Amino acid sequence: MRQIATLQAITFDLDDTLWDNQGVMARTEEGHYRWLLTAFNVWRAERGEPPLALTYEDGLQDYVARRQRLASEVTERRGDFTWLRLRALEEQLQAQGVVKSTALMWAAAAMNEFHRLRVQVTPHPEVDALLHELRRRYRLAAITNGNIHLSRQPLAHHFPVAIAAGELLAPKPDPTPFLTALAKLDAVPERAMHVGDSWEEDVLPAQQLGMHAVWINATGDQALPERVTRIAHVKELPDVLAWWEK
């Protein structure tokens, strides 16, 4: 592997790279939908209207099915998870006889609750100090397929550039979010590195663009292509940089 003499920029995946995402999505998924049913039925009761004829279990199953159908029908939006959730909630409420304007209002309110829960992540203990140090030496960006509110996540202050790939209608492994980040960082692929946990969505697209890639994977043992290094945890990244730049 050729050493890097003049690394300009480092881009990071977020979920399962800078924090453990296990349980976050389940809590967020269940929490925002339960909030919607509870708050909406309270609102209807105050207006003298009956509750929705939806149980939590049946409603959530229908909500997921609507998202999956929308993703297959509107393929350019398949990676825009906020849009899919918003449209699916609007559809579901309208199917229950809710007028469109009210369905729009409550779907948006439910997505506000989704985003409130979604940013309740706990970065790995070493990450804040690591990013603080790296910002002194490199230009940093975050690139995610997740529909997390990028300006509200707990590490936002470290990333002057943050790319929500789904909102570009080009989720990873599409090269567009990587190229967009590099353009905003004024960096070329050969002098940039991407750090992520997904072989298909992080490592391969970055490596194929000519970037260096660091794969966070504690168990993999396959041979790695040029410009790819594997580590078990992001806290090992300084050792990789030190070796490459010595």
C-alpha positions as CSV (number, residue, x, y, z in Angstrom):
1,M,0.0,0.0,0.0
2,R,1.4,3.4,-1.0
3,Q,1.8,5.9,1.8
4,I,-0.1,9.1,1.8
5,A,2.2,12.2,1.8
6,T,-0.3,15.0,1.6
7,L,-3.7,13.9,2.9
8,Q,-6.1,16.9,2.6
9,A,-9.5,15.6,3.8
10,I,-11.2,12.8,5.7
11,T,-14.9,11.9,5.3
12,F,-16.8,9.8,7.8
13,D,-19.8,7.7,7.8
14,L,-21.9,8.2,11.0
15,D,-24.0,5.2,12.1
16,D,-22.0,2.3,13.4
17,T,-18.8,4.3,12.6
18,L,-18.8,7.1,15.1
19,W,-21.4,5.6,17.4
20,D,-23.1,2.3,17.9
21,N,-26.5,2.5,16.1
22,Q,-27.9,-0.7,17.7
23,G,-31.3,0.0,19.2
24,V,-31.4,3.6,18.0
25,M,-33.4,3.0,14.9
26,A,-35.8,0.6,16.6
27,R,-36.4,3.1,19.4
28,T,-36.9,5.9,16.9
29,E,-39.1,3.9,14.6
30,E,-41.4,2.7,17.3
31,G,-41.3,5.9,19.3
32,H,-42.3,8.4,16.7
33,Y,-45.2,6.2,15.4
34,R,-46.5,5.5,18.9
35,W,-46.3,9.3,19.6
36,L,-48.3,10.0,16.4
37,L,-51.1,7.6,17.4
38,T,-51.3,8.9,20.9
39,A,-51.1,12.6,20.2
40,F,-53.4,12.4,17.2
41,N,-56.1,10.5,19.1
42,V,-55.9,13.0,22.0
43,W,-56.3,15.8,19.5
44,R,-59.4,14.1,18.0
45,A,-60.9,13.4,21.4
46,E,-60.6,17.1,22.2
47,R,-62.6,17.9,19.1
48,G,-65.2,15.3,19.9
49,E,-64.0,12.9,17.2
50,P,-63.5,9.1,17.5
51,P,-59.9,7.7,17.6
52,L,-58.3,6.2,14.5
53,A,-59.3,2.6,13.8
54,L,-55.7,1.5,14.0
55,T,-53.8,-0.5,16.6
56,Y,-50.2,0.3,17.1
57,E,-49.1,-3.1,15.7
58,D,-51.3,-3.1,12.6
59,G,-50.6,0.6,12.0
60,L,-46.9,0.2,12.2
61,Q,-46.9,-2.8,9.9
62,D,-49.0,-0.9,7.4
63,Y,-46.7,2.1,7.7
64,V,-43.7,0.0,6.8
65,A,-45.5,-1.6,3.9
66,R,-46.4,1.8,2.5
67,R,-42.8,2.9,2.7
68,Q,-41.6,-0.2,0.9
69,R,-44.1,0.3,-1.8
70,L,-43.2,3.9,-2.3
71,A,-39.5,3.1,-2.5
72,S,-40.3,0.6,-5.3
73,E,-42.6,2.9,-7.1
74,V,-40.6,6.2,-6.8
75,T,-37.2,4.7,-7.3
76,E,-35.4,8.1,-7.4
77,R,-36.6,8.6,-3.8
78,R,-35.6,5.1,-2.5
79,G,-32.8,6.5,-0.4
80,D,-34.6,9.5,0.9
81,F,-36.0,8.0,4.0
82,T,-37.5,11.2,5.4
83,W,-39.5,11.6,2.3
84,L,-40.7,8.0,2.3
85,R,-41.7,8.2,5.9
86,L,-43.5,11.5,5.5
87,R,-45.4,10.3,2.4
88,A,-46.3,7.0,4.0
89,L,-47.8,8.7,7.1
90,E,-49.8,11.1,5.0
91,E,-51.1,8.2,2.9
92,Q,-52.0,6.2,6.0
93,L,-53.9,9.0,7.7
94,Q,-55.8,9.9,4.5
95,A,-56.7,6.2,4.1
96,Q,-58.3,6.5,7.6
97,G,-60.5,9.3,6.4
98,V,-58.3,12.2,7.6
99,V,-58.5,15.2,5.3
100,K,-55.3,16.0,3.4
101,S,-54.4,19.2,5.2
102,T,-54.7,17.5,8.6
103,A,-52.8,14.5,7.4
104,L,-50.0,16.7,6.1
105,M,-49.8,18.5,9.4
106,W,-49.7,15.4,11.6
107,A,-47.3,13.5,9.3
108,A,-44.9,16.5,9.6
109,A,-45.3,16.6,13.4
110,A,-44.5,12.8,13.6
111,M,-41.4,13.4,11.6
112,N,-40.3,16.1,14.0
113,E,-40.6,13.6,16.7
114,F,-38.7,11.1,14.6
115,H,-35.8,13.5,14.2
116,R,-35.9,14.4,17.9
117,L,-35.4,10.7,18.8
118,R,-33.0,10.0,15.9
119,V,-30.3,12.4,17.2
120,Q,-30.3,10.7,20.6
121,V,-27.1,8.8,19.8
122,T,-24.1,8.3,22.0
123,P,-20.8,8.7,20.2
124,H,-17.9,6.4,21.2
125,P,-16.0,8.0,24.1
126,E,-12.9,8.6,22.1
127,V,-14.6,10.3,19.1
128,D,-15.0,13.9,20.2
129,A,-11.4,14.3,21.1
130,L,-10.3,12.4,18.0
131,L,-12.3,14.7,15.6
132,H,-11.2,17.8,17.5
133,E,-7.6,16.8,16.8
134,L,-8.2,15.8,13.2
135,R,-9.9,19.1,12.4
136,R,-6.6,20.8,13.2
137,R,-4.9,18.9,10.4
138,Y,-7.5,17.9,7.8
139,R,-10.8,19.1,6.3
140,L,-13.6,16.9,7.6
141,A,-17.0,15.9,6.3
142,A,-19.8,13.5,7.2
143,I,-21.5,11.4,4.6
144,T,-24.6,9.4,5.6
145,N,-27.4,7.5,4.1
146,G,-29.3,7.8,7.4
147,N,-32.1,10.4,7.7
148,I,-30.6,11.9,10.8
149,H,-30.9,15.7,11.3
150,L,-27.2,16.5,10.5
151,S,-27.1,19.9,12.3
152,R,-28.6,18.4,15.5
153,Q,-26.5,15.3,15.9
154,P,-24.0,15.5,18.7
155,L,-20.9,15.7,16.6
156,A,-22.2,18.3,14.1
157,H,-19.7,21.0,15.3
158,H,-16.8,18.9,13.9
159,F,-18.2,18.7,10.4
160,P,-18.3,22.0,8.3
161,V,-19.5,19.8,5.5
162,A,-22.3,17.2,6.1
163,I,-24.0,15.3,3.3
164,A,-27.3,13.5,3.6
165,A,-27.0,11.3,0.6
166,G,-30.7,10.4,0.4
167,E,-31.6,14.1,0.0
168,L,-29.3,14.2,-3.1
169,L,-31.4,11.3,-4.4
170,A,-28.1,9.4,-4.7
171,P,-27.6,7.2,-1.6
172,K,-24.2,5.5,-1.1
173,P,-22.7,3.5,-2.9
174,D,-23.5,6.1,-5.6
175,P,-20.4,8.2,-6.0
176,T,-22.4,11.5,-6.0
177,P,-22.3,12.1,-2.2
178,F,-18.6,11.4,-2.1
179,L,-17.9,13.8,-5.0
180,T,-20.2,16.4,-3.5
181,A,-18.3,16.3,-0.2
182,L,-14.9,16.5,-1.9
183,A,-16.0,19.5,-4.0
184,K,-17.2,21.3,-0.8
185,L,-13.9,20.4,0.9
186,D,-11.9,21.5,-2.2
187,A,-10.1,18.1,-2.1
188,V,-9.3,15.6,-4.8
189,P,-10.0,11.8,-4.3
190,E,-6.3,10.9,-4.3
191,R,-5.7,13.1,-1.3
192,A,-8.8,12.1,0.7
193,M,-9.8,9.3,2.9
194,H,-13.2,7.8,3.8
195,V,-13.9,6.0,7.0
196,G,-16.9,3.7,7.3
197,D,-18.3,0.4,8.4
198,S,-20.0,-0.8,5.2
199,W,-18.0,-2.6,2.6
200,E,-20.6,-2.0,-0.1
201,E,-21.6,1.6,0.8
202,D,-18.4,3.1,2.2
203,V,-15.3,1.2,1.2
204,L,-15.9,0.1,-2.4
205,P,-17.3,3.4,-3.7
206,A,-14.5,5.4,-2.0
207,Q,-11.8,3.1,-3.2
208,Q,-13.2,3.1,-6.8
209,L,-13.1,6.9,-6.9
210,G,-9.4,6.8,-6.0
211,M,-9.9,7.7,-2.3
212,H,-8.1,5.9,0.5
213,A,-10.6,4.0,2.6
214,V,-10.6,2.7,6.2
215,W,-13.0,-0.1,6.9
216,I,-14.3,-0.5,10.4
217,N,-14.8,-4.2,10.8
218,A,-13.8,-6.3,13.7
219,T,-14.2,-9.7,12.1
220,G,-13.4,-9.5,8.4
221,D,-10.3,-11.4,7.1
222,Q,-10.5,-11.2,3.3
223,A,-7.7,-9.7,1.3
224,L,-8.1,-6.0,0.8
225,P,-7.7,-4.0,-2.4
226,E,-5.2,-1.2,-2.9
227,R,-5.7,1.9,-0.7
228,V,-7.9,0.0,1.8
229,T,-7.1,-0.6,5.5
230,R,-9.2,-2.5,8.0
231,I,-9.5,-1.5,11.7
232,A,-11.7,-2.9,14.5
233,H,-12.8,0.5,15.9
234,V,-12.5,4.2,14.9
235,K,-10.2,4.8,17.9
236,E,-7.5,3.0,15.9
237,L,-7.6,5.6,13.1
238,P,-4.7,7.8,14.6
239,D,-2.4,4.8,14.4
240,V,-3.3,4.3,10.7
241,L,-2.7,8.0,9.9
242,A,0.6,8.0,11.8
243,W,1.8,4.9,9.9
244,W,0.7,6.3,6.5
245,E,2.2,9.7,7.0
246,K,5.5,8.9,8.6
